[in-house]
Amino acid sequence: MYPAYVVDPIRQETIEIGLKELRTPEEVDAVIHELKTTGESALFLINSVCGCSAASARPGVALAMRHERRPHRFYSVFAGVDKEATARLRQYLAPHPPSSPSIALWRGDKLLHFIPRHEIEGHTAQHVANSLITIFDEYC
């Protein structure tokens, strides 16, 4: 487990950019059930302590959230920290293998798009944002 001095600033950054943290499997299930009921869209960031999450994933999501067309809701699970919540979300994202960081766009009862780590790592935050904006324009 990571120490609080590592985890807490990442949690704070995630909340500050506007993502709601899901910390338990029950919270993940409740959100997925609600999305199925409402038909709304949601972005899920599988967050991590790695450099590509700090340099590209979180900042890229923050930039994309400014776009006019975007999902109704934004959530995060924290891989390596909130392990059970992350595992539960990954069940819903099957058949995609575990990948941290990664980003998923969900609407209603369907996974619409998945961005794995290899499409985030080594790319700029603006590149990640542009990818998300393209996806938002298509699906939101």
N, C-alpha and C positions, 0 to 999 in steps of 0.2 A: 504494500500500500504506500502511496506517496504521502509525504508529510504535508501538513496543513499549509506551511509557508509556500509550498509549490502549488497546491490545489486551490487555495482560497483566491488568489489573484485571477486565476483562470475562470473560476466560477463567477467572480465579480465581473470580469470582462464579458462573459457570456450573457449575463443578466443585463448589463449596461447596453449591449447592442440590441437587446429586445427579444432574446430567446428565453422561453420558460423551461427551466430544468425539470426533467423527469428523473426521479431518483430511486423509484421502486418499480418492480414489475407491474404492480397494481395501477400505478399512475400511467404507465405505458398502455396497459389494457384499456383503461378508462378513456384515454385520448383516442385510441383506435376505434373503440366502440362508438364514441361520440361522433367521430368523423364518418363512420358508416351510417349513423343515424341522420346526420345533417347533410352529408354529401359535400362538405367543405374540403378545402385543400390545406395541406400543411407541409412545411419543410422540417425535416429532422436532420440535425447535425449530430453525427457521432463524433464527439469532441475527444481530444487527447492532449497529452502534455508535450507531444513532439513539436519540433520546430516547424514542420510544414503546417500544422494546425495553427500555430501562432502567427506564422508569416503569411499564409495563404488562405486557409479555410475560414477561420473566424473573421478576418478582415474582408474576405471576399463575400461572405454571407452578409456582413454589415453593409457593404456597398450595394449589393443586390437588393437589400431590403428597402432602399430608397426609390427603387423603380416603381412606376405607377401600377403596372400589372404585377401582382405578386400573390403568393398564397395568403389564405385567410389567417393562418396561424404559423408560429415558429417555435420549435422545440429543440431541446438538446438532451442527449444522454452523455455521460462522461465515461468513456472506456478506460478500464484500469482503475477506476475509482468507484463508480456505481455499477459494479459488475453485473448484478442481477437485472437491473433495468436495461443495461446494454444488451445482455443476452436475450432478454424478452423482445426488444426491438429487432434484433437480428433474426429472431424467429419469423417475424413478419416480413423481413426483407429477403428471405430465402427465395430463390436459390443462390443469391449473391453471397459469396464467402465473406467472413468477417474482415473488415477493413477500417482502420482508424488512422486519420480521420476519414470520414465519408459523409456524403450528403444524399438524402432521399427526398423525393417529392411524392407526396401521397394525396389522393383525393378519394373521398367516400370509402370504398372497400378495396381500392387498388393502389398498388405501387406504380407510379407513372414513369419515374426516372430515378436512376441511381448513379451517383458519381463516386467511384472508389478512390482510394488513396493515390493510386498511380496517375490519376487525372488531376490530382491536387499538388502532390509533391513535385517540387522543381518548377512550379508555375507561380506567377505573381498573383497577388490578391485581385488585381484587375482582371486577369485572365479567368479566374474562378468566378468573379462577379459577372463577367460577360457570358460565360457558359450558363450561369444560373438565369440571367436575364433572357437569354434565348429560350431556355426551358420555360420560364414564366410566361413569355409571350405566346408560346405554343399551348400551354396547358392551363393557364390561369385566366 
